[in-house]
Amino acid sequence: MTSDAKAPTVTYRQALRVWIKVALLSFGGPAGQIAVMHRILVDEKRWISEQRFLHALRYCTLLPGPEAQQLATYIGWLLHGTRGGITAGTLFILPGIVAILLLSMMYVYRTGMPSWAQLVVDGVLLGLKASVIAIVIEAVVRIGRRVLRNPVLIGMAAAAFVAIFFFEVAFPLIVLGAGLLGWMLGAFWPALFEPPPEKSGGEEGKPAPVVDAAALADTVRPTWFRTLRVLAVCLFLWWAPVWLAAWFLGTEHVLVREGLFFSQAAVVTFGGAYAVLAYVGQQAVGRYQWISQDEMLVGLGMAETTPGPLIMVLQFVGFLAAMKAPGSLPKLTAAILGALLTTWCTFVPSFLFIFVGAPYVERLRSSRVLKHALTAITAAIVGVILNLAVWFSIHALFAKVSSFHFFGALRVLEPQWATVRPVELVIAAGALVAMLVFQRGMLTTLGAAALVGLVCKWLAA
């Protein structure tokens, strides 16, 4: 695979430093991570235009798997071709891989941890988990201001929120419905779905984006030969570890079963990280009985409070599953291999989707019909992200949440007000004020929240 696109103004070394920064700041699940990339790449560095960013985001939201990591891979590919995409996509998940692996080992061997170390870990995680609420809400506000430009788009976002939060409509159906509605309404009122004109110069005195609306028009030439070549390489890399595990350990070993299951999950779970978690939670807990429901929640807490995609919780699942059934391997060795194989089978398909599909998607940017449909889809996605923000806030701030269904379709979540978590509520509110009112950066907010959480745990000890 050769580099298909280059942005000569941005050197690879410059991009490498920025992707490391993005990776270390990628807290808050998909919404927070997308907001981080938008702030750094669009607002601060001006490496990519608003339209180009949203165009890439629309495509990634249509794919199965982690959309934030796919978006990083896509933009890395825009800047420096295949090498840039691999670098951006890999660095985006690398801190999470290391963090989740260390936390998984600490969880398994936590009984031997000194009490002061456990207090420090619990305190820091308490502050980070509460501040994530503020990060996700700030992301909804930031993206909504840019995307929802008229009452029709606002209405579509609201309808998407109601559909997924109250009626539990599947995300693919929301995307399909929004796209069809944008296509139909755009035929009669195209101005409602046209993106704002891209300025030739900088915005508010800033320089023009490096990758503007006209870039790559002639350099990206999707061909069947290139598509088949990329497909063959990615498929080989994807399945090689699973084949090796089957060869040396047998087809019934837990590592092989993990490879097959998480490969399947990578291609059927549309709807982002939470859709993946719902599917894996059901299968890993109920069908395979690799982990318990409580352990799944512990993994989710780890993923929420460490950098990297929320879907990194799957690595924790793979770690515990292999630890409990190591076969002929030592327990810790099997657990580490299970965690790494799970991560490999989860993310390699995302590279395949981007490197195969991105050149074709770039060619379709000039299609007005596609623009109208994707603009409507983007508006609906704001409602979906709002759903995630509300869902996570309710479950993070209340120890008990009841779910009721009316008329067989309408779902209402009712938090038990007596179980409110006051410490998390105060930290989340403070973080939200810091980011929205005082415009504090994410790193500063996370650091302050972690410190407050540590102090609260120390006082309560």
N, C-alpha and C positions, 0 to 999 in steps of 0.2 A: 504494500500500500504506500503510495507516494503522496507527498503533500499536494493537495488539490487547490489550495488557496493560500495566499500570502498577503499580509498587510505590512508593506515595507516600512511604514513609519514607526511601528511598534516592534522592537526587537524581541526575540524569543526570551532573552534574559530578563527584560522588563516584564514581560508577561508572566514568566515563572515566579517572580517575586510577588506579583499581584495575585496569582492563583494560590500561592501559599497563604497570603493574607485572607483571601476569601475562604479558604479551607478552615483556617483557625477561627474565623468569625461565624461559621455556618451553624449557628444555633437556631432553635425555634421551629424545627420542622420545615416542610416545603415553603410555607408562606414567608417565614422569617428568612430562609436561605435565598429565596428569589428576591426578597427585598434587599438583602445584603449585596447580591450581584448587581441589582439595578442601581443601587446607590453608588457603588464603586465604579462599575463599568460604564454606566450611562451618565450619571450626574458628576462624578468626580474626575474620572480619567477621560471621559468623552471618547472612549474607544469604539463604541457602537451606538448607533442612533436609537431613539425611542421606538421608531417603527420596526427597525431590524430586531430589536430585543423582543418586542411583542410578537412579531412574526415567528421567531424561533420558539417563544414560549407557547404559542398556540399549537404548534406542531408537537412539542414535547408533551403537552397535556393530553393529546390524542393517543399517546403511546402507552402500552403497559409498562409498569415499573416506576422508578423514582424520577419524577419530572425535573426536580431541581438539579440532580446530577446529570441528567440528559441535557438540560439547558447549558450547564457549564461546558459539557463536551461539545455541544453545538457551537457555542461562541468561541471556544478554543480552536475549533476547526475553521471557523470564519477567519480568525486572526492568523493562524499558522498551519492550516491544513491538518493532515492526519496526525502529525507529531504534536501539534497544539491541542487537538482534541483528546489524544491519549493523556497528555500532561494534565490538562485541566480536569478531565474526568477522574483520573487516578488520584491527583492531589486532593480533590474534593472529598474523597472517601477515606484517604489515608489516615488522617488524625482520628476519625471515628473507629477505624479498624483497630488501631493501637489502643485507644481508650476503652472500647468495649471489651477487647481481649483482656486487658489488665483488670477491668472491673469484674469480668466474669470469673477470673481466677480469685480475686478478692472475695467475691460472693461465695464461691465454693469453699474457700478456706477461711471464711470470716471468723469462725469460732476461735482461731488462733491469733486474731488481730488484737493488739493492745487496746484498752478502752479509750485512751486518748485519741488514737488513730481513727477508731470507729466514730468518735464524736466529731472529729474534723471532717471526715467523709460525709457523714449525715448532715452536718451543718451546711457545708458547701452545696451539696445536692439540694437541700431545702431551699436555699436562696436562689439557685439557678432555676429550679423547677418553677418557682413562683414568678420569676422575672420573664420566663418564656411566654407567659400570658401577655405581658406588655409588648413583647417583640412581635407576636402574631397579630395583635390588634393594630399596632403601628403599621404593620405590613398591609393590612386591609385598608387602612386609611390612605396610605401612600399610593398603593396601586389603584385603589378606587378613584382617587382624585384625577389620575392620569387617564384612566380607561373610560369611566362613566361620564361622557361629555354631554349627554342630553337625556331628557326624561324617558325616552324609549329604552336606552341602554340601562338606566337606573332601574326601570321596571323589570327588565329581563334579569338583572342581578337579583332583585328582590324575589322574583318568581322562582329563580333557581334555588335561593335560600329556603323558601317555603317548601319547595318540592323535596329537597333532600333532607331538611331538618325535621319537618313535621310529617311528611308522607313517605320518607325513606325511599324516594325514587332513585334507582340506580344511576350512578354517575354517567355511564355511557349513554343512557337514554336522555339525560339532561343535555349532554354535548350534542347528540344527534338532533334533538328538538330545537336547541338554540341555533345550530347551523342551518337547519331547514327554514326556521323563521327568519333568520338573517338573509338567506337566499331569496325568500319570497318577498319580504318587505323591501329589500334592497332593490328589487326590480321596479318598484313604484316610487320609493323615496330613497334614492341612493345616497343623498347627502347625510342621512342619519347614520349610515354605516361606513362612510368614508373616513379613513384616518386623517388626522390633521396634516396639512402639507409640511413636508420636511424642509427645514430652512437650509439654504445653501451655506450660510455662514453659521457662526456659533450662536448659541442661545444665551441671552443676557450677558453678552460680552465674552462668552466662552468660545473656544475654537470649535470648528466643525468636527463632527465625529470622524474617526479614522475610517471605520467601515460604514460608509453612508449608503444612501439608497441606490447608488449606481455601481457600487463595488461588486466585483466578481461576475459581472454580467457576461463577460467573454471568457473568463478563465475557468469556470466550472462547467464541464461538459459531461453530463451523465451519459454513460453508454452501457450497453448490455455487457460488454467485456469487463468494464470496470466493476459493474454491479456484481457479476458472478465471481470475479476475483476477490473482492472484498468479502462477499458472502462465504466463499470457501475458506478463507483464512480465519474469519471470525468463528465459523462453525467448528473448525478444527480446534482452535484455542478453547472454545467453550466446552467441548465434550472430552478433550484429551484427559483432564484430571479424573473425570468420572470413569473413563475406560481403564485408566491405570489402576484406580481403586478396585474396580471389578476384577481386573487381571490378577492382582496380588492378594486381595482379601476375599474375593468371591462376590457373587451378585447379590447375596442376601445380607451382606454387611451393612451396618447402619450408615457408613459413609456413602455407599452407593445409593442407598435409599434416599439419603439427604440430597445427593446430587440430582437424582431424578425428580424428586418432589420440588425442590427449589428452582430447578430449570423450568418445570411446568408452571410454577407460580409466576415466574418472570414473564411469561408470554400470555397469561390469561387474566392477570389482575389489572384491569383498567381502572382508572380513577385515582391514581396516586398512592401515597404511602398508606393512608388509612384503609383504602380498599385492600391493599396487600395484607395489612395487619389483620383485617377481619377474616380474610380467607385462610391465612396461615394459622391464626389463632384457633379457628374452627377445626382445621385438619390436624395440627400438631397436638392440640390438647385433646380433642375428641376422638379422632380416627387413629392416629399413630400413638397417642399417649406418651409422647416424648417428654412433655413438661406439664406442669399443673397450671391452672388458671392464675394462681398467685404468682408463680414464677414468670408467667407471661407479663403480668403487670410490673414486676420488678424489672424485666428487660425493657419494657416500654419506658419506665422511669429513667433507666440508664441512657436510652437513645434520645430522650427528650432533653437531657441535661449535658450531653456531650456534643462536640462538633461533628458535623456530618449528617447524612440523610437519616430521617426517622426510621427508615426501613432497616437501619443497622441493627435493630432489635432482632432481626432474623439470625444474625451472627451469634447472639446469645442463645437462641433456640438451638442452633446447630452445635454450639459448644456443649450445652447440657445434654442434648440427645446422645452425642457420642460419648460423653463422660459416663452416662448411665449404662451404655451397652458398648463397651470398647472392643469386645471380641478378643482377639489375640494380642491387641496392642495395649501398652500401658495406658492407664486412664487419662492422664494429662496429655500425653501424645495424641491419643484419639480425639480428645476434646479440642485441642488446638487445630488439628487437621480438619475436624468437623466444622469449626468456626470459619476457617479459611476457605474450605470448599464451598460452604454455604454462601459466603461473600462472593466468591468467584462466579458461581452459577447465578447469582442474583444480578450482578452488575455487567458481566461481559455481554449479555444480550442487549443491554442499553447502548453499548458502543456499536454493536451491529446495526441497531435501528438508526442511529445517527449517521454513521458513515455510509450506509446504503441509501437512506432516504433523504438526507439533507440536500444533496445536489439537485434532486428533483423538486424538493420544496422551494429551493431558491429560484428555480426556473419558473415556478408558478406564482411568484410574488407580483407579477404584472397583471394577473387575472383579477378583474374587478369583482366577478361573481365570488371567487374564493375569498377575496378581501372582505366582502360583506358577510359571508358566512363565518369567517374566522373572527371578525370584530364582534359579532353576536356571541360567539363561543367564549371569547375573552371576557365579555360582560358577565356571562353566566358563571364563569370561573371565579369572579370576584364574590358572587353569592356563595359558591361552594367553599371558598376560603373563609368567608365569614361563618359558615356553618362549623368549620373546624375550630375557629377561634371560640365560638360560643360553647361548643361541645367540650373542648379542652378546659375552658375556664370553669364550667360547671363542675366537671369531675375533679379538677385540681383544687378548687376552693371548698368543696363539700365532701365530707367523708362518705355520706350516703346519698344516692340519687335514685329516685324511683321513676319507672317508665310506665306510662299508661297509654292504652290504645282505645280510641273511641270510633265507633262505627266501622271497626275492622281495618281502618286505614290511617286515621289521624293519630300520630304519636306525640305525646307531651312528656317532657322531662320535668320532674318536680324534685328539686333539691330539698333535703331535710334541713330546714334552717337551723335546727338545734345542733347540727353537725358541722357548722361552718368552721373553717380553719382560720382563726383570726391572724395568725402570724403570716401565713401565705397571702391572705387578703391585703394586709398592710404592705407587704413587700411588693406584691403585684401592682397595687395602686401607686406606690412611690415610684416604681420603675416606669409606669405609664406616664405619670406626670413629668418625670425626668426626660423621657424621650419626646413626648408631644408638646409639652409646655416649654421646657428649658432646652430642648434640642440637644440633649446629651447623646453621645455616641453609644453604640451597642456595647463595645468593650468596657467602657466606663460603667455603664448601667449593670452589666453582668458582674463585674468585679465588686461593685458596691453591694449588689444583692447577695452575692456569695458571702461577703463579709458580715452583712446583717444576719443572714441565716446562721453563720457560725457563732456569732455572739448570742443569738437567741437559743441555740442548742446548748451553749455553755452555761447560760443563766438557768436553763431548765434542768440541767444535769444535777 
